[in-house]
Amino acid sequence: MPRAVREQQMLDAAVRTFGQRGYRPASMDEIAELAGVSKPLVYLYLNSKEELFTACIRRESAALAAAVRTAVDPGLPADRRLWQGLTAFFRHTSEHPDAWAVLHRQARTHGEPFAAEVAVLRDEIVALVTGLIGEAARETRGPGELAAREAAGLAQALVGAAESLAGWANDTPGVCAGETASTLMDFAWQGLGKLMQGERWSPSAR
């Protein structure tokens, strides 16, 4: 079997094991057994448990980012593009729950260098959403023009909400990607729509 194919089998087994068991409890023995190879072969290909986990993070980060990027049609209005991106995000995380557990739960809770690997993915998605929010503000041509920092802050909030919602959706039977994306659009975009029109919340308004 070609090395690249064998390595993907090992990564598949590792993602499943790390996602379901956690990074520390997972053993190289069970990963090797699930992949159908010997433990020495896993070490030969990927050197250590840390390097294997890092390889899993990088592969799954690239897959999720690609799913979101390719789903967005640049010819559509910003809100439709955001909905497409969110739907792709939730579809991918629901279809690959072990990968999402690795990215969202395991990598972030075990410190460096794993958290830094996931931060690269998050920064890419935040940048995409920041651009969409900025474009939406420009499309309205209303009084709601946003400063770059404000758009970036809104994007951080939206991505954070999407991450939490993906975890909830994966733990809740019967929730589909379209429903989850619509929930977040109802929660966030409706409010953003008012913001684009210059309507801002203020404690002094009550």
C-alpha positions, 0 to 999 in steps of 0.5 A: 500500500502506498505510504500516503494511503497508509498514513491517511488510514492512521490519521483516520484511526487517530482522529476517531480515537482522539475524538472519542477518548481524548488526547491523554487517554488515547493510546498508540496501541489502540490507534495502531489496532484500529488502523490495522497496522503495528505500533512501530509502523505508526511511530515510523510514519509519525514519530510520536503521539504529539506529532500524530495529534498535530497531524490530525489537527492540521488535516482536519483544520484544512478540511473544515476551512476548505468546506467553508471556502468552497461553499461560498458563492462570491456572486451572491449578497453578503448575507446569502454568502454567510448563510452558505458558509455557516451551513457548510460549517455546521454540515462538516462538523456534524458529518465529522463529529470526531474531527470537531471534537479534536479541534474544538475540545481536545486541541484547545484544552491541552495547551501549546503547540496544539492550541496554536494550530487550531488558532490558525484555522479560527483566524482564517474563518474569522477573516472570511466572516469579517470580510462578509460583514464589511461587505454587507455594510457597504452593500446597504449604503446606509448610515451603518458604516462599520469601522474595521475593528468593529467588523472584526469584533462582530466576526469574532462574536459570530464565529464564537457563537458558531463554535458553541452552536456546533458543539450543541448541535452535535450533542442534540439528536435530530438537529440538521446543518440548515436548521443550525445555520438558520438559528444563528442567522436569526440570532446574529444577522437580524441584529446586524441588519439593524446595525447596518441601518444605523440602529444601535443599542444603547442603555440610555435608550431605555 
